[in-house]
Amino acid sequence: MWKKLFSLQEVDTRIEINLKEKDELNEKILLEDGKKAKESLLSEIKKAITNYQLQINKIENKIQEFQNKKTDIQKKNLWRNC
């Protein structure tokens, strides 16, 4: 009878250990999933920043073109008025 009780106690202890390990694994999985989600979001943000920087560069180039044209027109008008 004592042997059976001892065996049940051992089984119960193993179950508790396995449940604890399962909880630890689940926590690690959740942390890893959270890490992957953050990395994915960070990657998307970096892509968006790059796209915005490209748009800014295009706009700045257009502004420079307009300023150059303005300068050319002003020069032509000065020569006509002289």
Sequence and secondary structure as in RCSB ss.txt:
>XXXX:A:sequence
MWKKLFSLQEVDTRIEINLKEKDELNEKILLEDGKKAKESLLSEIKKAITNYQLQINKIENKIQEFQNKKTDIQK
KNLWRNC
>XXXX:A:secstr
 HHHHHHHHHHHHHHHHHHHHHHHHHHHHHHHHHHHHHHHHHHHHHHHHHHHHHHHHHHHHHHHHHHHHHHHHHH
HHHHHH 
